[in-house]
Amino acid sequence: MKEMAKAMSGENLTTPSAESLAEAARAAQDKGLPPVHEWTPDFSGDMDMRIARDGRWFYLGSPIERPGLVRLFSTILRRDGEDYFLVTPVEKVGITVDDAPFVAVDFEAEGSGDAQELIFETNVGDRMVAGPDHPIRVERDGDTGEPSPYVLVRDRLEALIDRKSFYRLVEIGGHRDGWFGLWSGGEFFRVIPSEEMDVD
């Protein structure tokens, strides 16, 4: 059950503002990403903040237009179970994520075959090399069969690979053991059965 349901039984439940969260996040930052998994604040409630499927962030129904602020919030994002939270040393608030919290908007391919490396970049500036620590997975819609590809960014936080990047990936993919897929970081990531690719 979502932590909000547990917390709602308490009295005087307050939800911090985006401004207070941003201040706490700035104070907690040093070099690199804040250690959000080391922080254990009490749950403060749900905030009217949403990450849309296209990677845009909304607060109180309006898009957050400042890239620096979106980047700051992205560094204190944590996933616990199936729920997403912004976490600082003193606050933990629930937010809504429509699909994945990030979007992989571009990639570079270095090398070829099983020595290939795919280096992804997200909409908030994260970069990662797909491989054992950053696997690629593909879900397919049960009705349409449309693929939705993802790459793990960090700590159970994934990026949806955007359509233009996925089309480019398909162009450099290959076949192995009856599957069409992608090599990166010494791993072969399955995308679709080879026989379905042949039909297409």
N, C-alpha and C positions, 0 to 999 in steps of 0.2 A: 504494500500500500504506500502511496506517496506520502512523504514526510509531512506535507501540508496537513493531511488529514489527522495526523497525530498531534501536530502543533495547534490546530484550531481549537482543541479542547481547553487550551490555556487561556488566561485572561490577559487583557492589555496587549494583544498581539499587534505589533507595528511593523510596517514594511518600510525599509529605508528608501531614500530617493536615489536616483541614478547619480546625482551629484555627490552624495555621501559615499556611495560605493566607489566612485572614481577617485575621490580623495584618499580613501583607505587603500585602494589598489596602488596609487602612486606612492604612498608612504611605505608600502610593503615591497615595492620593487627595488631591486639592486641591479645586478647584471644578469641577463638571461631571464628565464621565466620564473615567476614566483612559485614557491613550493606549496602549491594549494593542497596537496595530499597530506601535508604535515599539519594543516590547520584544522581544528575541530571546534569551531564556534557553534553555538546553538542555532537551530533553524529559526529564521526571523520572519518567514512568511513568503508568499509568492509576490512577485513584482510583475507589473504589466509591461513586460519586455518580451519580444519575440524575434527569433531568427527565422526568416522565410527560407523557402527551398532554394532560392537564388542567391542566398548568402547575405541579403540585406537585413540589417538590424532595425527594429522598431521599438520605440518607447512611448507609452501612452497613445499608441496608434499612429504615431508619426515616425517617419524614417530618421535615423540618426545620420546626419549628413557629414559629421566630422570623422574622417578616416582614422585620425589618431585616437579618438575616443573609442571607436569600434575596436581598434587594435588593443587598446588598454583593457577593455572588457574581455576580449578574447583570451587574454593571458591569465585571467582569474576564473575561467570557465572550467567546471568539473562535471563529470558524469558519474552519478551514483545509481547503480541499477539501470533503470530505463529513464531516469529523470535527470534534468540538467540544472545546475546551480551556478551562480556567481558567488565565489567564496573569498573572503578576506580573513585576516586573523580574528576579526570581531563579529563578522556577519556572514550569514549563508542564506541566500534568497533563491527561490525557484523561478525559472524562466521557461518559456515555451520554445521548443525547437521543432519546426515543421518536418524536417527530414534529418540531414546531417548539419552540424553546426558550422561547417566550413565548406567552401567550394574550391576545388582544384581548377584554377583558371588557365594554367599553362604547364608545360613540361619540356624538358630537354632530354634527348636520348644520346647517350654516349656508349661507344662500343657496339658490338653486334652479337647475335646468337646468345649463348648462355653466359657470355661475358658482358652483356648489355646492362646498362644502368639507366633507369628512368627517374629523373629528378623533377619532382613536382613542386609547384608554387601555389599557395592558396591565396584567396582574396584578401587575407589579412597579413600576408607577407611571410608565412611559414614556408620553409623549404625542407623537403625530405627525399631520401632515395628509397624507392620502393624495394622491399626485400623482406627478410625474416622479421625485422622490427617494425616495418611499415608495409604490411601486406595489402594487396589489391583483392577486392572481392566484387562479385557482380550478382545483383539480385534481378530477377525478372518478374515483371507484372504478371499475375496469374491469369488475367483476362486477355491482355494484348501481347504478352511476351516481350514487351519493351524492356531492354536492359537498363539497369541503374548501376553504374560502376562507382566504387568507393575506394579510397586509399586511407589507411590509418595514419593520422597525424601524430597523435600522442595520447597515452592514457585513456584509451577507449573513445577518443574523439576522432571522428572520421570527416573526410572531405568528399563530397559528391564530385566526381570528375565531370566537368562540363561537357556539353555535346561536341563542341568543336575539338576539344582535346581527345575525346573518346574516338572520334572519327580518325584523327591522326594516329592514335594508338593502333586502331584496327589495321591501318596501312603497314605497320611495322611488326605486326604479330606473326606468329607461326603455329605449326601444328606439332602436337606431341601426344602419344598414347590416346589417340581418338579425340583429342580436344584442340580447339583453336585457343591460343592464349598469348601471354606476354612474358618474356624473360626480363627479370631485373634483380640485381643483387644476388645472383646465383639461384634464384627461385623461379619456377614456372607457375604463373597464375592463370588458372583456367577461366575462360570467358564464355565459351559456347561450344557445344559438341561440333566436331569437324563436319559431320554429315549435314548439320543445319547450315553451316557456312557454305558448303558445296551447293545446297539448294538455293541459297540466296545469291 
